[in-house]
Amino acid sequence: MHYRTLGKSGIPVSIVSYGGGGPSQFGKAAGLTASQRRDLIARALELGINLFDTAANYGDSEPQLGQALKGVPRDSYLVATKWSWKTGGDDFLHPDALLASVEQSLKRLNTDVIDIMQIHGILPGTYHDITDRYAPTLLKLKEEGKARLIGFSQMMTEDPKLTVPVAALKEHPDLWDSIMFKYGILNQWAAKEAFPLAQKHGVAILNMAPVRFTLTRQHELDELLETWRSEGEIDVDHPKIRKGFDWLITEDAPTVISAGYKFAADHPAVSTVISGTSNIAHLEDNVAAFENPSLPEEHTALLKELLGDSAAPR
Ligand SMILES: NC(=O)c1ccc[n+]([C@@H]2O[C@H](COP(=O)([O-])OP(=O)(O)OC[C@H]3O[C@@H](n4cnc5c(N)ncnc54)[C@H](OP(=O)(O)O)[C@@H]3O)[C@@H](O)[C@H]2O)c1
């Protein structure tokens, strides 16, 4: 396992981490039993993964993670969780709701400190309200030692060109320790402004969901290419796009998904790539993909040339 650092904190983090949301929820969505789900998390640890990402509103993901990590030395893993500012509606919740959620997360996770406490899914148009409202509470949590680092995740469906992360990195680079958004073969927009700013300010980038859904579901890829064709920004009729991405398959990248994960770690601004799976074999394959976290140079160069302007909303 390769390790990078969580930006200016210097905290080592495995290049691939394991997320309990998305379509897998540590195996819940696939109907795995609690014991099978614990096995997945235990295998992730064995393979060298040291960061687990969850959220207060990812079903039972937090308690499941807390159970699975019982007895594991606390200094051998990092846990990131999130709180949604709009749980139950579109109004901004009172900051006390954030405090209450953190107390609940600490209990569910069986810990006295959350390594990365994040605001979940900041939408365009809400960044300033959210920062004004909740940053003082996040800083208080840090001061009290209940959160080591503070950050937020964005909403790729509403903000594929990352206006919120870029605003945050320009306006409050010292406030945020980490930002979670998506960078991948079909989401290269981050390389334009967000990554250079994050590197300049030492803000950790947690790269979320880099292969779902477009690289894992052919019909979603077809729909995306149709949308891009109508928008005219990406040359979707280039044979290396129109005929799919099988040309990325090599001995070292035996599937398009493994190529997708490798590309997701390609940029040095990425601290860790958060993957999700319900399947131990997939987990093992995914970790193997990061043993050599890069594609052949000519493949990377061509992906950047053809899809450098890509910003898929899923
Ligand atoms: N706004 C936010 O805060 C936000 C949004 C999105 C994600 N996230 C975080 O990022 C984490 C990762 O998201 P994600 O799970 O969507 O990430 P992902 O790793 O890009 O995609 C997971 C999907 O790919 C499939 N997959 C994974 N490995 C595979 C393999 N080797 N072969 C075939 N299929 C494979 C999984 O199915 P199988 O289960 O069958 O393997 C699952 O459907 C989430 O759990 C969450 O922690 C946060």
Ligand as a Chemical Component Dictionary entry (heavy atoms), coordinates in Angstrom:
data_LIG
# 
_chem_comp.id                   LIG 
_chem_comp.type                 NON-POLYMER 
_chem_comp.pdbx_formal_charge   0 
_chem_comp.three_letter_code    LIG 
# 
loop_
_chem_comp_atom.comp_id 
_chem_comp_atom.atom_id 
_chem_comp_atom.alt_atom_id 
_chem_comp_atom.type_symbol 
_chem_comp_atom.charge 
_chem_comp_atom.model_Cartn_x 
_chem_comp_atom.model_Cartn_y 
_chem_comp_atom.model_Cartn_z 
_chem_comp_atom.pdbx_ordinal 
LIG N1  N1  N 0  -21.136 14.009 -1.595  1  
LIG C1  C1  C 0  -20.521 13.085 -0.873  2  
LIG O1  O1  O 0  -20.253 13.297 0.283   3  
LIG C2  C2  C 0  -20.135 11.769 -1.502  4  
LIG C3  C3  C 0  -20.642 11.417 -2.758  5  
LIG C4  C4  C 0  -20.210 10.222 -3.310  6  
LIG C5  C5  C 0  -19.327 9.392  -2.623  7  
LIG N2  N2  N 1  -18.858 9.771  -1.412  8  
LIG C6  C6  C 0  -17.910 8.904  -0.652  9  
LIG O2  O2  O 0  -17.102 8.183  -1.581  10 
LIG C7  C7  C 0  -17.264 6.793  -1.321  11 
LIG C8  C8  C 0  -17.060 5.997  -2.566  12 
LIG O3  O3  O 0  -18.138 6.205  -3.469  13 
LIG P1  P1  P 0  -18.573 5.052  -4.464  14 
LIG O4  O4  O 0  -18.837 3.827  -3.667  15 
LIG O5  O5  O -1 -19.628 5.558  -5.360  16 
LIG O6  O6  O 0  -17.185 4.851  -5.243  17 
LIG P2  P2  P 0  -16.646 4.067  -6.466  18 
LIG O7  O7  O 0  -15.568 3.203  -5.918  19 
LIG O8  O8  O 0  -16.310 5.018  -7.546  20 
LIG O9  O9  O 0  -17.849 3.176  -7.051  21 
LIG C9  C9  C 0  -18.375 2.081  -6.388  22 
LIG C10 C10 C 0  -19.172 1.291  -7.401  23 
LIG O10 O10 O 0  -18.260 0.624  -8.269  24 
LIG C11 C11 C 0  -18.442 -0.793 -8.158  25 
LIG N3  N3  N 0  -17.119 -1.410 -8.093  26 
LIG C12 C12 C 0  -16.119 -1.130 -7.225  27 
LIG N4  N4  N 0  -15.051 -1.905 -7.485  28 
LIG C13 C13 C 0  -15.396 -2.706 -8.519  29 
LIG C14 C14 C 0  -14.705 -3.737 -9.228  30 
LIG N5  N5  N 0  -13.448 -4.067 -8.932  31 
LIG N6  N6  N 0  -15.361 -4.352 -10.239 32 
LIG C15 C15 C 0  -16.629 -4.010 -10.562 33 
LIG N7  N7  N 0  -17.330 -3.034 -9.923  34 
LIG C16 C16 C 0  -16.718 -2.387 -8.915  35 
LIG C17 C17 C 0  -19.164 -1.024 -6.846  36 
LIG O11 O11 O 0  -19.951 -2.196 -6.962  37 
LIG P3  P3  P 0  -19.632 -3.492 -6.043  38 
LIG O12 O12 O 0  -20.214 -3.212 -4.719  39 
LIG O13 O13 O 0  -20.319 -4.596 -6.777  40 
LIG O14 O14 O 0  -18.143 -3.685 -6.008  41 
LIG C18 C18 C 0  -20.029 0.220  -6.752  42 
LIG O15 O15 O 0  -21.207 0.083  -7.516  43 
LIG C19 C19 C 0  -18.660 6.666  -0.696  44 
LIG O16 O16 O 0  -18.818 5.476  0.019   45 
LIG C20 C20 C 0  -18.649 7.863  0.199   46 
LIG O17 O17 O 0  -17.880 7.558  1.342   47 
LIG C21 C21 C 0  -19.246 10.946 -0.837  48 
# 
loop_
_chem_comp_bond.comp_id 
_chem_comp_bond.atom_id_1 
_chem_comp_bond.atom_id_2 
_chem_comp_bond.value_order 
_chem_comp_bond.pdbx_ordinal 
LIG N1  C1  SING 1  
LIG C1  O1  DOUB 2  
LIG C1  C2  SING 3  
LIG C2  C3  SING 4  
LIG C2  C21 DOUB 5  
LIG C3  C4  DOUB 6  
LIG C4  C5  SING 7  
LIG C5  N2  DOUB 8  
LIG N2  C6  SING 9  
LIG N2  C21 SING 10 
LIG C6  O2  SING 11 
LIG C6  C20 SING 12 
LIG O2  C7  SING 13 
LIG C7  C8  SING 14 
LIG C7  C19 SING 15 
LIG C8  O3  SING 16 
LIG O3  P1  SING 17 
LIG P1  O4  DOUB 18 
LIG P1  O5  SING 19 
LIG P1  O6  SING 20 
LIG O6  P2  SING 21 
LIG P2  O7  DOUB 22 
LIG P2  O8  SING 23 
LIG P2  O9  SING 24 
LIG O9  C9  SING 25 
LIG C9  C10 SING 26 
LIG C10 O10 SING 27 
LIG C10 C18 SING 28 
LIG O10 C11 SING 29 
LIG C11 N3  SING 30 
LIG C11 C17 SING 31 
LIG N3  C12 SING 32 
LIG N3  C16 SING 33 
LIG C12 N4  DOUB 34 
LIG N4  C13 SING 35 
LIG C13 C14 SING 36 
LIG C13 C16 DOUB 37 
LIG C14 N5  SING 38 
LIG C14 N6  DOUB 39 
LIG N6  C15 SING 40 
LIG C15 N7  DOUB 41 
LIG N7  C16 SING 42 
LIG C17 O11 SING 43 
LIG C17 C18 SING 44 
LIG O11 P3  SING 45 
LIG P3  O12 DOUB 46 
LIG P3  O13 SING 47 
LIG P3  O14 SING 48 
LIG C18 O15 SING 49 
LIG C19 O16 SING 50 
LIG C19 C20 SING 51 
LIG C20 O17 SING 52 
# 
